[in-house]
Amino acid sequence: MDVRVIAATNRNLASEIEKGHFRADLFYRVSVFQITLPSLRERSHDVEALAHHFLTIYAHKTSKKILAFSKEYLDILRQHSWPGNIRELKNVIERSVILSDGPELGVDSLPFELQNLAVEGVKDGFLSAFNLASAERIHIQKVLNYTNGNKTKTAELLGIALTTLYRKLTEYRLM
């Protein structure tokens, strides 16, 4: 039988051999040709092309006519560190396509953690505990989600005037 094995790992097998966590004989048996592919966070220039590829796949799969991304959506994709690598990006695009009805994907279809990247005070995907504007934006977003986007009800629950809410929605790019 003629068999070709293709294997992938995110570990340095040479150091794993030194630690005794991987068998050296197995490594030399399967390591005929190695391809080192940097993680997605190390090649952020590929994010947009991969996102378009996944958009094409999932738009076709769901029979939706989604052709593009909003500028803010792409900005957030570029800012994210992608700890889950390409699989995480694929899942984010699939989720966005499922949640969207319009001709382009917008920030509102992103997972909440990624929406936070549009906020000042967010570094490497984490909210600054010292940035009041960041906390306020997140709270307004949560209340908006709770009211299913009803701005009058959101302003009422927040205890602010509707005009103040609209100003903050514009300021935090939530509209």
N, C-alpha and C positions, 0 to 999 in steps of 0.2 A: 504494500500500500504506500502511495506517495502522498505525504501530508505536509502542509505548510502551516506553521503556527504563527499567528500574529498576537503579540501580547503587549499590554500597556500598563504602566505604573506611574504613580506620582512620587515614588520614592527613589532615592539614590541607591541602586542595588549594590554598588561597590562598597559603600559604607555599611549597608545592611549585612553584607558578607563578613566584613570586619567585626561587626558586633555579634555575629553568629546567628542572625535572624533570617538569613537566606543561604541556601546551599550553594557553594562555589561551583560544584560539578554541574548543577542544574543551570546556573547562570551561563557557563561556558557552552553548554549544550544548546541553549535557546538564543544566545546572543550572537547571532550571525551578522546581523545588520541593525544598527541602532539609529533611531531618529529622535533627536531631542527637540521637543516642541515647547517653547516657553508658555507660561500660563497667560490667560487672557489679560490679566492686569499688567503684564509686561509688554503687551502689544495692543494697546488701546486703539491704535489706528485701524485694527481689524473689526472692532465692535460694530461699526455702522454697516459694513459689508455683510457680516454674519447676521445682523438684525434684519436686513433686507431679505437675505436668503430665507430665514425662518418665517418672516412675514409672508413671503410668497407661498411657502409650504402650508402654513396654517390658514391663510386666507382661502386657498384652494380647498383645503380639507374641510373647512366650515362653510364653503360656498358664499363667502362674504367678499364684497368688492372694496377691500381696504388696500390702498395703493401706497400710502406714505406714512410718515411720522411727523408730528408737530416738531418745531424747532426745539421747544422746551423738553420734549420727550427724548430727542437725540442728545441734548445737552446732559440730561440726567444719566443716560446710558453711558456716555463718555466719562462722567465723573465717578461712577461706581467702581469699586475695587474688584468686583466679581470673585469673591472667595469660592463660589461654587463653579467657577470657570465657565466653559461653554454650555454645560448642561443648565446652569442657572440662567444664562441669557436665553436659551431656548425655552425654558419654562416661563420666563417673564413675558416673552413675545407671545407664546401660546395663550397665556392668561389674558393678556391685553387684547388679543384678537377675539377671544371668547366674550369679553366684556364690552367690546366696542360695536357700535352700529354705523358710525359715520365712515367717510372715505379715508380718514387718517387716524392713527393712534395718538391719543392725547395723554397728558400726565395723569388724568383721573383714572385711567385704566391700569396704571402701574400699581404694584404692591405698595402699601402705605410706607414701608421702610424706605423705598426708593423715592417716593414723593418727597420725603424729608430732605433729600439731597438738593432740592431747589431752594431750600431755606438757608439764609445766612446763619453761620454758627454751626453748621454741620460739617464735620471733617471726617473723611474716610468712612462715611456712612453712619456716624454716631452724632447724636444731638449734644450740643454743648449745654451743660447744666447751668452755665452762667449767662446764657444768652436769653433774655426775656422775650425778645421778638420771636425766636425759634419756638419757645414753649407756647407762646400765644398763637402762632400760626397752626401748630399741631392741634391745639385745643379747638380752635375755630374749625379746622378740618374735621375733627371728630364729631363736633356738634352738627356740622353740615351733613355728614354721613348719617348721623342719627335721625335727622329730619328729612332725609332723602332729598337734600338740596333745597328745601323750603327756606328761603332767606328770611322771610318775616318771622317764622317760627324760630329760626336760628338766632336772630337778633333778640327776640323775646327771651329765649332760654339763657342767652349770654348776659342779658340785662343791659344791652346797649341799644342805641338808636339804629334804625335801619340804614341811615346815611353813614353812620360810623362803620357799620358792618361792610357796606359797599366799599368804603375807603380802604378798609383793612383787606378785603378780598382783592382789590386792585394792588395794594402794596405788597401783599404776600403772593401775588400771582396765582390766586385760587379760582379765578374766573376764566 
